[in-house]
Amino acid sequence: MNRIAFFVEGQTEQIFVNRLVREILGPQDTNIIQKQFRGGTNIPKQEIVRSLSLSRTPLYEVLIFDCGSDNRVKSEILENIQNLRERGYSKIVGLRDLYPIPFAELGKLEMGLRFLPNRFKHEAPYFDVIVAVHEIEAWFLAEVNHFKKIDRRLDGNFIKKHLGIDPYVMNPEARVHPAKDLDNIYQLVGRSYTKRYGQTEKIVSKLDFNNIMKNIRYEITPLNRLIKVLEKTKNRK
């Protein structure tokens, strides 16, 4: 069985990766285990199983760890990478946002995140970190087909008239706080965007993953890299 683990900064990333895994690897072929890391420092650290999705005849096993914050993604990987490799995981991938770090520091951040101390040199070929610019919500902002699923009024002209931005033509990675942009857009029709788990699940369920897989990935490099990781996992079967 092919095994891969993702360490993500929060539940939004966990929900999105879960859906992407299902789209690419197929729910009928995949065991998906979602976990949370909580505590640490002054509070005892806990590993909580959020959900299990088990196949009868799995070809793949995917662990998705919600680390609880962006600055814990790398540290949680370092704590777990050797154990995961011993258990047969062929890839360990971190996923976090750039925000609130300025875009000018992206290269420096990525270099630091991908560096592994010498004691992990044997695990280095199986490790990677992907940084969403500026937030993973930029990927949602890019998937404009979902806006009309929320409300048919949400076309480019309507949004531009009220907010001065048109997500149908703009570069979503140029937006410093795309999560706020989403909230502003949804509020035009009496909705909102928050980080609540149930609401994020509903938003992700409305995303057009066919559009994401065939078009948007080639416009957003970090998203394309994430998709390629899963495609390579599928091709290894």
C-alpha positions as CSV (number, residue, x, y, z in Angstrom):
1,M,0.0,0.0,0.0
2,N,1.3,3.5,-0.8
3,R,1.3,5.8,2.2
4,I,1.6,9.6,2.3
5,A,1.3,12.1,5.1
6,F,0.4,15.8,5.0
7,F,1.1,18.2,7.8
8,V,-1.1,21.3,7.4
9,E,-1.4,24.5,9.4
10,G,-5.2,24.3,10.0
11,Q,-8.5,22.8,9.4
12,T,-9.2,24.7,6.2
13,E,-6.1,23.1,4.6
14,Q,-7.1,19.7,6.1
15,I,-10.6,19.9,4.6
16,F,-9.2,20.9,1.1
17,V,-6.5,18.2,1.1
18,N,-9.0,15.6,2.1
19,R,-11.3,16.5,-0.8
20,L,-8.3,16.6,-3.2
21,V,-7.2,13.2,-2.1
22,R,-10.6,11.8,-2.8
23,E,-10.7,13.4,-6.2
24,I,-7.3,12.1,-7.3
25,L,-6.8,8.8,-5.5
26,G,-10.5,7.8,-5.2
27,P,-12.4,7.3,-2.0
28,Q,-13.0,3.6,-2.8
29,D,-9.2,3.0,-2.9
30,T,-8.0,5.1,0.0
31,N,-7.8,5.1,3.8
32,I,-7.9,8.7,5.0
33,I,-7.0,9.4,8.5
34,Q,-7.4,13.0,9.8
35,K,-5.7,14.0,13.0
36,Q,-5.2,17.1,15.1
37,F,-2.2,18.1,17.1
38,R,-3.1,20.3,20.1
39,G,-1.4,21.5,23.2
40,G,2.4,21.8,23.7
41,T,4.5,24.2,25.6
42,N,2.4,24.9,28.7
43,I,-0.3,22.3,27.9
44,P,0.2,18.6,27.4
45,K,0.4,17.8,23.8
46,Q,-2.4,15.7,22.3
47,E,-2.9,13.8,19.1
48,I,-6.6,13.6,18.3
49,V,-8.2,11.5,15.6
50,R,-10.8,13.7,13.9
51,S,-12.1,11.2,11.4
52,L,-11.3,7.9,9.6
53,S,-12.4,7.0,6.1
54,L,-11.6,3.4,5.5
55,S,-11.7,1.4,2.3
56,R,-12.3,-2.4,2.2
57,T,-9.5,-2.8,-0.4
58,P,-7.2,0.2,0.0
59,L,-4.4,0.9,-2.4
60,Y,-3.4,4.1,-0.5
61,E,-3.3,5.4,3.1
62,V,-3.3,9.2,3.6
63,L,-2.7,10.9,6.9
64,I,-3.6,14.5,7.2
65,F,-2.4,16.3,10.3
66,D,-3.9,19.6,11.4
67,C,-1.0,21.2,13.3
68,G,-3.0,24.1,14.6
69,S,-0.8,26.9,13.4
70,D,1.6,27.7,10.5
71,N,4.7,27.8,12.7
72,R,4.1,24.2,13.9
73,V,4.1,22.5,10.5
74,K,7.8,22.1,10.3
75,S,8.3,21.2,14.0
76,E,5.6,18.5,13.8
77,I,7.2,17.0,10.7
78,L,10.6,16.8,12.4
79,E,9.0,15.0,15.4
80,N,7.3,12.5,13.2
81,I,9.2,12.0,10.0
82,Q,11.4,9.1,11.1
83,N,8.6,7.2,12.6
84,L,6.4,7.7,9.5
85,R,9.3,6.6,7.2
86,E,9.7,3.4,9.4
87,R,6.0,2.8,8.9
88,G,6.4,2.9,5.1
89,Y,5.3,6.4,4.3
90,S,6.8,7.3,0.9
91,K,6.2,11.1,1.2
92,I,5.8,13.6,4.0
93,V,4.5,17.0,2.8
94,G,4.0,20.2,4.8
95,L,1.4,22.8,3.7
96,R,1.1,26.2,5.1
97,D,0.2,29.8,4.2
98,L,2.6,32.6,3.5
99,Y,0.4,35.2,5.3
100,P,1.2,37.4,7.2
101,I,4.8,37.1,5.9
102,P,5.5,39.5,3.0
103,F,5.8,38.0,-0.5
104,A,9.4,39.3,-0.8
105,E,10.4,36.8,1.9
106,L,8.8,33.8,0.2
107,G,12.0,32.4,-1.1
108,K,13.8,32.7,2.2
109,L,10.8,31.1,4.0
110,E,10.7,28.2,1.6
111,M,14.5,27.6,1.9
112,G,14.2,27.5,5.7
113,L,11.2,25.2,5.7
114,R,12.8,22.7,3.3
115,F,16.1,22.5,5.2
116,L,16.5,19.4,7.3
117,P,19.1,18.9,10.0
118,N,21.9,16.4,9.2
119,R,20.3,13.7,11.4
120,F,17.4,13.6,9.0
121,K,19.5,13.3,5.8
122,H,18.1,9.9,5.0
123,E,14.6,11.3,5.1
124,A,15.3,14.3,3.0
125,P,14.3,12.7,-0.4
126,Y,10.9,12.0,1.0
127,F,10.1,15.4,2.4
128,D,8.7,18.6,1.0
129,V,6.9,21.8,2.1
130,I,4.5,23.8,0.0
131,V,3.6,27.4,0.8
132,A,0.3,28.9,-0.4
133,V,0.6,32.5,-1.6
134,H,-0.7,34.3,0.4
135,E,-3.4,32.0,1.8
136,I,-5.0,28.7,0.7
137,E,-8.1,30.8,0.2
138,A,-6.4,32.3,-2.9
139,W,-7.1,28.9,-4.5
140,F,-10.8,29.2,-3.5
141,L,-10.9,32.8,-4.9
142,A,-9.4,31.4,-8.2
143,E,-12.2,28.8,-8.5
144,V,-14.8,31.4,-9.7
145,N,-17.3,28.7,-10.7
146,H,-18.3,28.2,-7.1
147,F,-19.5,31.8,-6.6
148,K,-22.7,31.3,-8.6
149,K,-23.4,28.1,-6.7
150,I,-23.5,30.3,-3.6
151,D,-25.7,32.9,-5.3
152,R,-26.4,33.4,-9.0
153,R,-25.8,37.1,-8.6
154,L,-22.1,36.7,-7.9
155,D,-20.7,37.4,-11.3
156,G,-17.7,39.6,-12.1
157,N,-19.7,42.8,-12.8
158,F,-21.7,42.5,-9.6
159,I,-18.7,41.9,-7.4
160,K,-16.6,44.7,-9.1
161,K,-19.5,47.2,-8.7
162,H,-19.7,46.7,-5.0
163,L,-16.1,45.8,-4.0
164,G,-13.9,47.2,-6.8
165,I,-12.3,43.8,-7.5
166,D,-13.2,41.1,-10.1
167,P,-12.1,37.6,-9.1
168,Y,-13.0,36.4,-12.6
169,V,-10.0,38.3,-14.1
170,M,-7.6,39.1,-11.3
171,N,-4.5,37.2,-10.0
172,P,-5.7,35.7,-6.7
173,E,-2.1,35.2,-5.4
174,A,-1.7,39.0,-5.6
175,R,-4.3,39.4,-2.9
176,V,-2.7,39.8,0.5
177,H,-5.7,38.5,2.5
178,P,-7.9,36.4,0.2
179,A,-9.8,35.0,3.1
180,K,-11.1,38.5,3.8
181,D,-11.9,38.9,0.1
182,L,-14.0,35.8,0.2
183,D,-15.8,37.1,3.2
184,N,-16.5,40.4,1.5
185,I,-17.8,38.7,-1.6
186,Y,-20.1,36.3,0.3
187,Q,-21.4,39.2,2.4
188,L,-22.8,40.8,-0.7
189,V,-25.5,38.2,-0.7
190,G,-25.9,37.8,3.0
191,R,-23.4,35.0,3.5
192,S,-20.0,35.1,5.2
193,Y,-16.7,33.2,5.2
194,T,-15.3,32.1,8.5
195,K,-12.9,29.4,9.6
196,R,-15.6,27.2,11.2
197,Y,-15.2,23.6,10.2
198,G,-18.7,23.0,9.0
199,Q,-18.8,26.2,6.9
200,T,-15.4,25.4,5.4
201,E,-16.7,22.0,4.4
202,K,-19.7,23.5,2.7
203,I,-17.5,26.0,0.7
204,V,-15.0,23.2,-0.4
205,S,-18.0,21.1,-1.4
206,K,-19.0,23.8,-3.9
207,L,-15.6,24.1,-5.5
208,D,-15.4,22.8,-9.1
209,F,-12.5,20.3,-8.8
210,N,-12.7,19.6,-12.5
211,N,-11.8,23.2,-13.1
212,I,-9.1,23.1,-10.4
213,M,-7.5,20.0,-11.9
214,K,-7.7,21.0,-15.6
215,N,-7.1,24.8,-15.4
216,I,-6.4,26.5,-12.1
217,R,-3.5,24.3,-11.2
218,Y,-1.5,25.6,-14.1
219,E,-2.1,29.2,-12.9
220,I,-1.1,28.6,-9.3
221,T,2.3,26.9,-8.8
222,P,1.9,25.7,-5.2
223,L,-1.5,24.1,-6.0
224,N,0.0,22.4,-9.0
225,R,2.9,21.0,-6.9
226,L,0.3,19.6,-4.4
227,I,-1.7,18.0,-7.1
228,K,1.5,16.5,-8.6
229,V,2.4,14.9,-5.3
230,L,-0.9,13.0,-5.3
231,E,-0.6,12.1,-9.0
232,K,2.8,10.6,-8.4
233,T,1.4,8.6,-5.5
234,K,-1.3,7.3,-7.7
235,N,1.1,6.4,-10.5
236,R,3.3,4.4,-8.1
237,K,0.5,1.8,-7.5
